Amino acid sequence: MGDWSTAEAVSRRRRATFAAGRGASLQPPTERSAAACDDLVAANINTNNGLRKRERSLEMIRPETRTEKRKRKNDLSDRMSCHKTQESLLSSASGYKNYRGILNWCVVMLILSNARLFLENLLRYGVLVDPIQVISLFLNDPYSWPAACLVIVSNVFILVALYTERQLSKGSFSELVGFLIHCINMAVMLTFPAAVVLLVPSMTLVGGAFVVGTYTILLLKLYSYKDVNLWCRQLSTAKAKKLHRSQSCPSEQQFYKGNSKVCYPGNLTLRDIYYFIFAPTLCYELNFPRSPKIRMSFLLRRLFEMLFFIQLLVGLTQQWVIPIIQSSMQPLKEMDLFKMTERLLRLAVPNHLLWLIFFYSFFHSSMNFVAELLCFGDRQFYKDWWNAESVTYFWQNWNIPVHKWCLRHFYKPLLQRGFSKMFSQSAVFFLSAFFHELPLAWFVGRFLRGIYGNAAVWMSIIIGQPFAVLMYVHDYYVFHHRQEPE
């Protein structure tokens, strides 16, 4: 009742105010009337403010709803209890996967442990980095450069392959004669540089390795060049309908649709074959994918990485790897198993670090530099081999150019000749991974899966490579430095 009387009194005041305003508006304006109007307006404003405060107070004292009561009870229960059923974060059942902090901790510990080893090496051996010594690795005799001469001679094999393909396209040579010339050319490519490396005394170890690697790459390239041109000749006959080589050798319709396409035998030029020789790929095509232009900033970054990582590789080899190998000579001579194992573990860390640096500098920096310089479009030189859960997956993804060559020129031809898929896969694996990886690949593929398989792959990389290095050092020491008993 009190609230109702208050509201009625307020309404009466409003009516009286409006009536006074009407009467005042009919009278002539005087000073008293103006002052009275101001007083009425001020009283009206105060009345409205009082009403607003009254309404707010009425809202505050209204009773709670059921939802608000339930929410207040839940808040009280939460204050009373602070435990619930849940798994620990490190348990597999928790579903927690954000271990970024632990990964950062592992990286920091790895850096600190390797820094300790590096400081220990400096305190024990001093600074062993000598840039002048690097030159002697390439040049034993300043007036005799057998490695450079062999690289220049390799142009003869390229020209022989080009001349043979031109004669085959004209019909001057039969397919049998062309095949025999290619076989002789490739056989000489395999034996000639190996014989020079073994027989020439001025050939250094690094120079010999560079020459053998260069001739091996050239052999794979010329083999692909021979195969693709053979497929193009087969496409011009009735047998071409049974083959599917359209990407390597475009048809005449594809040639006339785009003026930039090259068609056989228009590809048999010096410019075409030398572009393929320098391109970062082992598989030949008449029309490679091209990038629109050369990005100078990208090119300079890759060049800086190449120069920096080459110096880093040489410095770490001189300072870290060579002293460990030299200290391994005596245990290898005595065949002390425990000391050999200790030297193996000491060599594992720097060898693996060098391998990772070499992988980045060669497969990323160097090959991207050459691809950017030649506007070569296909830049997939490697895949995610670091996630490999089997040795087979590692060998298929860490070196994509070699894997593509094996798949295109070895695996698929075996299938077309009637061999089974298992036999073809085994043959490719033998060719790419060699015999020493077969037992490990079988064991990892049969018994290990997931993260355990990935750990086994990393273990084979970290331990297997220094083991092979020590075996080569042992053989080199036996053949060159072992004194025969009297």
TORTITI-768883 format. One record per residue (C-alpha): residue in one letter; x, y, z; residue number from 1. Coordinates in steps of 0.05 Angstrom, whole numbers, plus 5000, padded with zeros to 4 digits. Example, Ala and Ser with C-alpha at 12.3 -4.5 7.8 and 13.67 -1.06 7.14 Angstrom:
% residues 2
a,5246,4910,5156,1 $
s,5273,4979,5143,2 $
//
This chain:
% residues 486
m,5000,5000,5000,1 $
g,5057,5048,5015,2 $
d,5087,5038,4945,3 $
w,5018,5051,4913,4 $
s,5007,5117,4951,5 $
t,5077,5141,4933,6 $
a,5064,5128,4859,7 $
e,4996,5164,4862,8 $
a,5028,5225,4895,9 $
v,5081,5228,4840,10 $
s,5027,5226,4786,11 $
r,4989,5284,4819,12 $
r,5052,5326,4820,13 $
r,5064,5313,4746,14 $
r,4992,5334,4728,15 $
a,5000,5397,4769,16 $
t,5066,5413,4735,17 $
f,5036,5405,4666,18 $
a,4976,5448,4684,19 $
a,5020,5503,4711,20 $
g,5062,5499,4648,21 $
r,5000,5508,4604,22 $
g,4975,5567,4645,23 $
a,5043,5600,4644,24 $
s,5047,5592,4569,25 $
l,4982,5632,4560,26 $
q,5007,5690,4603,27 $
p,5057,5742,4577,28 $
p,5129,5725,4596,29 $
t,5155,5761,4657,30 $
e,5215,5752,4702,31 $
r,5173,5717,4756,32 $
s,5143,5669,4706,33 $
a,5212,5650,4679,34 $
a,5238,5637,4749,35 $
a,5177,5595,4764,36 $
c,5188,5554,4701,37 $
d,5260,5541,4721,38 $
d,5237,5518,4790,39 $
l,5186,5471,4759,40 $
v,5237,5440,4712,41 $
a,5287,5429,4768,42 $
a,5232,5397,4811,43 $
n,5213,5352,4754,44 $
i,5285,5328,4744,45 $
n,5292,5313,4819,46 $
t,5227,5274,4818,47 $
n,5250,5231,4759,48 $
n,5317,5216,4793,49 $
g,5280,5194,4855,50 $
l,5236,5148,4814,51 $
r,5296,5115,4782,52 $
k,5329,5102,4849,53 $
r,5264,5074,4876,54 $
e,5257,5026,4817,55 $
r,5328,5002,4827,56 $
s,5316,4988,4900,57 $
l,5253,4949,4883,58 $
e,5293,4906,4834,59 $
m,5345,4891,4887,60 $
i,5296,4865,4937,61 $
r,5257,4821,4889,62 $
p,5259,4746,4905,63 $
e,5311,4699,4871,64 $
t,5290,4653,4815,65 $
r,5302,4578,4814,66 $
t,5360,4583,4765,67 $
e,5396,4634,4808,68 $
k,5386,4591,4870,69 $
r,5413,4529,4833,70 $
k,5473,4568,4808,71 $
r,5488,4594,4878,72 $
k,5485,4523,4906,73 $
n,5532,4498,4852,74 $
d,5582,4553,4869,75 $
l,5579,4533,4942,76 $
s,5590,4459,4924,77 $
d,5650,4477,4881,78 $
r,5680,4514,4940,79 $
m,5669,4454,4984,80 $
s,5701,4402,4937,81 $
c,5766,4412,4896,82 $
h,5778,4341,4870,83 $
k,5751,4303,4810,84 $
t,5767,4238,4773,85 $
q,5824,4251,4723,86 $
e,5889,4221,4697,87 $
s,5959,4247,4705,88 $
l,5986,4286,4645,89 $
l,6043,4238,4632,90 $
s,5995,4178,4629,91 $
s,5975,4155,4559,92 $
a,5901,4154,4581,93 $
s,5901,4229,4595,94 $
g,5903,4246,4521,95 $
y,5952,4303,4534,96 $
k,5999,4316,4475,97 $
n,6030,4385,4485,98 $
y,6101,4368,4504,99 $
r,6133,4429,4473,100 $
g,6166,4449,4539,101 $
i,6198,4380,4546,102 $
l,6223,4384,4474,103 $
n,6255,4452,4488,104 $
w,6287,4423,4550,105 $
c,6317,4366,4509,106 $
v,6344,4416,4459,107 $
v,6376,4457,4514,108 $
m,6407,4395,4546,109 $
l,6433,4372,4478,110 $
i,6466,4440,4466,111 $
l,6497,4441,4535,112 $
s,6524,4370,4531,113 $
n,6554,4381,4462,114 $
a,6583,4447,4485,115 $
r,6618,4410,4542,116 $
l,6646,4359,4492,117 $
f,6670,4415,4447,118 $
l,6705,4451,4504,119 $
e,6736,4387,4527,120 $
n,6762,4376,4456,121 $
l,6792,4446,4454,122 $
l,6826,4437,4522,123 $
r,6856,4370,4501,124 $
y,6877,4383,4429,125 $
g,6877,4458,4421,126 $
v,6854,4492,4357,127 $
l,6864,4443,4299,128 $
v,6826,4480,4245,129 $
d,6874,4495,4187,130 $
p,6845,4524,4123,131 $
i,6910,4513,4086,132 $
q,6907,4439,4100,133 $
v,6840,4435,4063,134 $
i,6874,4454,3998,135 $
s,6921,4395,4005,136 $
l,6860,4349,4008,137 $
f,6844,4368,3936,138 $
l,6914,4381,3909,139 $
n,6971,4334,3927,140 $
d,7013,4360,3870,141 $
p,7000,4433,3850,142 $
y,7020,4418,3778,143 $
s,6977,4355,3772,144 $
w,6902,4359,3778,145 $
p,6876,4289,3761,146 $
a,6807,4301,3791,147 $
a,6795,4364,3750,148 $
c,6820,4329,3688,149 $
l,6772,4272,3698,150 $
v,6713,4320,3706,151 $
i,6733,4353,3640,152 $
v,6739,4285,3605,153 $
s,6668,4269,3626,154 $
n,6643,4314,3570,155 $
v,6666,4261,3521,156 $
f,6615,4211,3548,157 $
i,6560,4263,3545,158 $
l,6575,4278,3472,159 $
v,6578,4204,3454,160 $
a,6508,4194,3484,161 $
l,6481,4254,3446,162 $
y,6512,4232,3380,163 $
t,6484,4162,3388,164 $
e,6413,4188,3401,165 $
r,6417,4233,3340,166 $
q,6437,4175,3295,167 $
l,6382,4132,3324,168 $
s,6330,4187,3310,169 $
k,6353,4191,3238,170 $
g,6353,4115,3229,171 $
s,6428,4112,3215,172 $
f,6437,4065,3274,173 $
s,6393,4006,3289,174 $
e,6366,3997,3360,175 $
l,6415,3941,3373,176 $
v,6475,3982,3351,177 $
g,6452,4042,3393,178 $
f,6441,3997,3453,179 $
l,6512,3968,3447,180 $
i,6543,4038,3441,181 $
h,6506,4061,3503,182 $
c,6528,3999,3542,183 $
i,6601,4009,3522,184 $
n,6597,4083,3539,185 $
m,6569,4070,3608,186 $
a,6616,4012,3623,187 $
v,6676,4057,3608,188 $
m,6645,4110,3652,189 $
l,6645,4061,3710,190 $
t,6714,4032,3702,191 $
f,6756,4090,3675,192 $
p,6751,4139,3734,193 $
a,6758,4082,3785,194 $
a,6822,4059,3751,195 $
v,6851,4130,3750,196 $
v,6835,4140,3823,197 $
l,6870,4075,3842,198 $
l,6931,4081,3796,199 $
v,6949,4155,3796,200 $
p,6991,4171,3858,201 $
s,6974,4246,3858,202 $
m,6900,4231,3866,203 $
t,6877,4253,3936,204 $
l,6823,4220,3978,205 $
v,6774,4278,3972,206 $
g,6788,4288,3898,207 $
g,6777,4214,3884,208 $
a,6712,4213,3923,209 $
f,6688,4275,3885,210 $
v,6705,4245,3817,211 $
v,6672,4178,3832,212 $
g,6609,4212,3857,213 $
t,6606,4258,3796,214 $
y,6613,4199,3747,215 $
t,6560,4159,3785,216 $
i,6510,4216,3779,217 $
l,6528,4224,3705,218 $
l,6518,4150,3694,219 $
l,6447,4152,3723,220 $
k,6430,4214,3682,221 $
l,6454,4185,3616,222 $
y,6416,4121,3629,223 $
s,6352,4160,3639,224 $
y,6368,4201,3577,225 $
k,6375,4136,3537,226 $
d,6310,4107,3564,227 $
v,6267,4169,3551,228 $
n,6291,4177,3480,229 $
l,6276,4103,3469,230 $
w,6205,4113,3494,231 $
c,6197,4172,3447,232 $
r,6218,4130,3388,233 $
q,6169,4076,3409,234 $
l,6113,4127,3413,235 $
s,6122,4141,3339,236 $
t,6106,4068,3322,237 $
a,6045,4025,3330,238 $
k,6071,3997,3395,239 $
a,6066,4065,3428,240 $
k,5992,4056,3443,241 $
k,6010,4005,3496,242 $
l,6058,4052,3533,243 $
h,6044,4111,3578,244 $
r,6102,4160,3575,245 $
s,6063,4223,3557,246 $
q,6096,4267,3609,247 $
s,6167,4249,3587,248 $
c,6152,4252,3512,249 $
p,6093,4296,3491,250 $
s,6053,4279,3430,251 $
e,6046,4325,3369,252 $
q,5979,4350,3394,253 $
q,6009,4371,3460,254 $
f,6066,4403,3421,255 $
y,6021,4447,3378,256 $
k,5977,4468,3437,257 $
g,6036,4504,3471,258 $
n,6093,4534,3431,259 $
s,6141,4526,3490,260 $
k,6137,4450,3489,261 $
v,6193,4409,3459,262 $
c,6178,4348,3417,263 $
y,6223,4290,3397,264 $
p,6272,4295,3362,265 $
g,6276,4369,3374,266 $
n,6305,4355,3443,267 $
l,6370,4326,3416,268 $
t,6411,4389,3424,269 $
l,6472,4409,3464,270 $
r,6431,4460,3503,271 $
d,6379,4409,3523,272 $
i,6427,4355,3546,273 $
y,6472,4402,3585,274 $
y,6411,4433,3619,275 $
f,6393,4363,3641,276 $
i,6465,4348,3664,277 $
f,6466,4409,3709,278 $
a,6393,4404,3732,279 $
p,6383,4376,3803,280 $
t,6349,4312,3780,281 $
l,6367,4243,3754,282 $
c,6305,4232,3711,283 $
y,6303,4262,3642,284 $
e,6243,4296,3611,285 $
l,6234,4334,3547,286 $
n,6197,4390,3583,287 $
f,6216,4402,3655,288 $
p,6172,4445,3700,289 $
r,6201,4516,3702,290 $
s,6195,4572,3753,291 $
p,6176,4640,3725,292 $
k,6238,4679,3746,293 $
i,6301,4678,3789,294 $
r,6291,4705,3859,295 $
m,6356,4739,3877,296 $
s,6342,4741,3952,297 $
f,6328,4667,3954,298 $
l,6390,4653,3911,299 $
l,6436,4693,3956,300 $
r,6409,4660,4019,301 $
r,6423,4591,3991,302 $
l,6493,4613,3968,303 $
f,6509,4639,4038,304 $
e,6485,4574,4069,305 $
m,6528,4533,4022,306 $
l,6591,4572,4038,307 $
f,6577,4573,4113,308 $
f,6561,4499,4120,309 $
i,6621,4478,4078,310 $
q,6667,4516,4125,311 $
l,6630,4487,4185,312 $
l,6637,4416,4159,313 $
v,6712,4424,4147,314 $
g,6723,4456,4215,315 $
l,6685,4404,4254,316 $
t,6720,4348,4216,317 $
q,6788,4375,4232,318 $
q,6774,4393,4304,319 $
w,6729,4337,4326,320 $
v,6727,4276,4280,321 $
i,6800,4268,4259,322 $
p,6828,4265,4331,323 $
i,6777,4211,4350,324 $
i,6795,4170,4288,325 $
q,6870,4177,4302,326 $
s,6860,4155,4374,327 $
s,6822,4094,4347,328 $
m,6882,4066,4309,329 $
q,6913,4030,4369,330 $
p,6848,3996,4393,331 $
l,6835,3974,4321,332 $
k,6906,3946,4316,333 $
e,6898,3908,4382,334 $
m,6825,3891,4368,335 $
d,6806,3914,4438,336 $
l,6730,3907,4438,337 $
f,6715,3954,4497,338 $
k,6760,4010,4472,339 $
m,6732,4002,4402,340 $
t,6662,4009,4429,341 $
e,6682,4071,4469,342 $
r,6712,4102,4406,343 $
l,6649,4084,4368,344 $
l,6605,4121,4417,345 $
r,6652,4180,4418,346 $
l,6650,4184,4343,347 $
a,6574,4176,4339,348 $
v,6555,4247,4360,349 $
p,6602,4288,4316,350 $
n,6591,4241,4257,351 $
h,6516,4247,4263,352 $
l,6521,4323,4269,353 $
l,6563,4325,4206,354 $
w,6514,4281,4169,355 $
l,6455,4327,4187,356 $
i,6495,4389,4165,357 $
f,6514,4354,4100,358 $
f,6442,4335,4087,359 $
y,6417,4406,4096,360 $
s,6474,4438,4057,361 $
f,6469,4390,3998,362 $
f,6395,4371,3991,363 $
h,6367,4438,4012,364 $
s,6418,4494,4001,365 $
s,6459,4468,3942,366 $
m,6403,4436,3902,367 $
n,6356,4494,3913,368 $
f,6412,4541,3892,369 $
v,6422,4503,3826,370 $
a,6346,4496,3816,371 $
e,6336,4571,3826,372 $
l,6393,4588,3779,373 $
l,6365,4543,3724,374 $
c,6291,4560,3739,375 $
f,6279,4486,3753,376 $
g,6209,4480,3782,377 $
d,6208,4412,3818,378 $
r,6240,4426,3886,379 $
q,6219,4363,3923,380 $
f,6288,4336,3937,381 $
y,6269,4302,4003,382 $
k,6208,4284,4045,383 $
d,6195,4275,4119,384 $
w,6247,4219,4129,385 $
w,6256,4241,4202,386 $
n,6186,4212,4217,387 $
a,6205,4145,4186,388 $
e,6179,4085,4225,389 $
s,6216,4035,4181,390 $
v,6282,4032,4145,391 $
t,6246,4024,4079,392 $
y,6208,4089,4089,393 $
f,6273,4124,4106,394 $
w,6308,4102,4042,395 $
q,6247,4121,4000,396 $
n,6242,4192,4028,397 $
w,6310,4219,4046,398 $
n,6336,4222,3974,399 $
i,6278,4234,3926,400 $
p,6319,4241,3861,401 $
v,6349,4172,3871,402 $
h,6282,4142,3892,403 $
k,6248,4171,3830,404 $
w,6303,4142,3786,405 $
c,6297,4073,3817,406 $
l,6221,4074,3812,407 $
r,6220,4098,3740,408 $
h,6279,4061,3708,409 $
f,6285,3999,3752,410 $
y,6220,3982,3789,411 $
k,6169,3994,3734,412 $
p,6210,3961,3679,413 $
l,6216,3898,3722,414 $
l,6140,3897,3732,415 $
q,6130,3905,3656,416 $
r,6176,3846,3644,417 $
g,6132,3801,3686,418 $
f,6169,3801,3753,419 $
s,6128,3802,3817,420 $
k,6118,3864,3859,421 $
m,6156,3835,3918,422 $
f,6216,3816,3875,423 $
s,6217,3886,3844,424 $
q,6213,3920,3911,425 $
s,6269,3877,3939,426 $
a,6312,3891,3878,427 $
v,6302,3966,3886,428 $
f,6318,3961,3960,429 $
f,6382,3922,3945,430 $
l,6402,3975,3894,431 $
s,6389,4035,3939,432 $
a,6403,4011,4010,433 $
f,6455,3957,3997,434 $
f,6461,3891,4033,435 $
h,6480,3915,4102,436 $
e,6411,3947,4113,437 $
l,6370,3885,4096,438 $
p,6371,3850,4165,439 $
l,6357,3916,4201,440 $
a,6300,3933,4153,441 $
w,6269,3863,4163,442 $
f,6275,3868,4239,443 $
v,6246,3938,4244,444 $
g,6189,3924,4195,445 $
r,6171,3858,4230,446 $
f,6176,3874,4304,447 $
l,6176,3950,4314,448 $
r,6120,3999,4299,449 $
g,6106,4073,4312,450 $
i,6154,4111,4356,451 $
y,6195,4048,4369,452 $
g,6207,4039,4295,453 $
n,6225,4113,4289,454 $
a,6274,4105,4347,455 $
a,6305,4044,4314,456 $
v,6315,4083,4249,457 $
w,6349,4140,4286,458 $
m,6393,4090,4323,459 $
s,6414,4058,4258,460 $
i,6433,4126,4230,461 $
i,6470,4150,4292,462 $
i,6508,4085,4307,463 $
g,6511,4052,4238,464 $
q,6548,4107,4203,465 $
p,6606,4115,4252,466 $
f,6611,4039,4254,467 $
a,6621,4039,4178,468 $
v,6671,4096,4184,469 $
l,6713,4057,4235,470 $
m,6711,3995,4191,471 $
y,6737,4035,4131,472 $
v,6791,4065,4175,473 $
h,6810,3996,4199,474 $
d,6817,3971,4127,475 $
y,6855,4032,4106,476 $
y,6902,4025,4165,477 $
v,6913,3950,4151,478 $
f,6928,3961,4077,479 $
h,6973,4022,4083,480 $
h,7004,4026,4152,481 $
r,7010,3956,4179,482 $
q,7081,3932,4184,483 $
e,7093,3861,4162,484 $
p,7128,3816,4214,485 $
e,7200,3799,4200,486 $
//
